[in-house]
């Protein structure tokens, strides 16, 4: 029998003590341009919720407001996690597989959020306006990712949960928790003046390898499986210690690989595209969530992959089936191939870079809510199921303050061989993208677009959803598919943007690549190609 989960008394008591303590401290702390809670909350996406978080009868400055909202987000996230843990108690494992899978995703994602929010709280304890530029960008990134993680949890529950008790008890709390993170992000961006720019960014030192190991199934290497090599790698490495490099010799590896959050600064190098292949076939119809269907999943900060093919072979008929799900901050893929159909590459969250990679797929095959740049990559739409069309991207930004989006720079968009030779009675329509979430943001810059791109350029998700709030733009693209004269006329479509606007979506500016990419050894262009 399913037990109704209740937040533990200890957790609830801790929450209220924490709130009381913080309010007392803030009530007597020196004021820095103190304002009423109404005024401060008016700058957030959820002013009514914000006003329930802040002291009502005395003024408070925006810095203390931000710190308080972050602390409350930590407490709320911990309570929600406690409820999910109760649902996943062994006594409840008679739930459908899809429901359990969705709850396990939520358990994992909210656990990540506790760490992200604790990191944020630690940084914003510093005196007002004393954050280093890179610290401010880190906080912006962490809060953006915390919102994404909660939204991913909600998406999984809505799709996979047929059990109404689970949905009714957990979904409202997670939704409120996501809104609280949005309040924190808005207060942080306003109070800490993130829009002032990065200024001078000092990059990390160049590539350093601390240790190399070899994976070879024939037993002549250090390990016979990729997972064994990862398990033996050091935990919680620091960037200054260098990369732990795993060389994976040519071969086909039928493994589901996960790079955990404690496996930081791993570098995985293969023998080349179509030589070192990691493959699987998990998919949503077989009971996995989109998030958990990945053949290769990355959460460890600083991950780098080179010269590897990643596949999900479930096929078009199995719908959502991810080849790679990347949730790793400061991660890079160089000379890799990603092959699947629907939802091939899940650029889930945080900061990512892809250089000289191939991406194959059909519906929404590059999707997620990371801040991600694709540079000199080849984008290959394939033949979908009959009656389907190909939107290349489905970007998932849910909050206007998130620093996320998909940027293509100097890429090539051409049909895969099956689509190039397709002669069916109904042409396959291919679009640059469609708005998965309300503030979807995607930019194509200096890229070649073949003639198969639909003249509209972009497709709707459903009805007029997000057409006013999205941000889609193009800059100096080439090829027959790049003509913007017949593009959509939505309020959110920016058309051809200028040099300054396009520069915001470069490696140097959008993902602060000059700070961390030199460390990876992956070549990159920081700005636009001239």
MOMO-V474561 format. One record per helix or strand of 2 or more residues. SS is the DSSP state (H for helix, E for strand). FROM is the first residue (numbers start at 1). LEN is the number of residues. If there is no record, write none. Layout:
<<SS & FROM & LEN> <SS & FROM & LEN>>
This chain:
<<H & 9 & 20> <H & 37 & 5> <H & 47 & 7> <H & 62 & 26> <H & 90 & 3> <H & 97 & 28> <H & 133 & 28> <H & 164 & 28> <H & 194 & 3> <E & 209 & 7> <H & 226 & 6> <H & 239 & 3> <E & 243 & 6> <E & 251 & 3> <E & 257 & 3> <E & 266 & 4> <E & 276 & 5> <H & 291 & 3> <E & 296 & 3> <E & 304 & 3> <E & 309 & 4> <H & 316 & 3> <E & 324 & 3> <E & 331 & 4> <E & 337 & 3> <E & 345 & 3> <E & 351 & 5> <E & 358 & 4> <E & 366 & 3> <E & 371 & 5> <E & 378 & 4> <E & 390 & 2> <E & 393 & 3> <E & 405 & 5> <E & 412 & 4> <H & 417 & 4> <E & 430 & 2> <E & 433 & 3> <E & 441 & 5> <E & 448 & 2> <E & 458 & 2> <E & 471 & 5> <H & 480 & 3> <E & 493 & 4> <H & 499 & 5> <H & 507 & 4> <H & 513 & 8>>
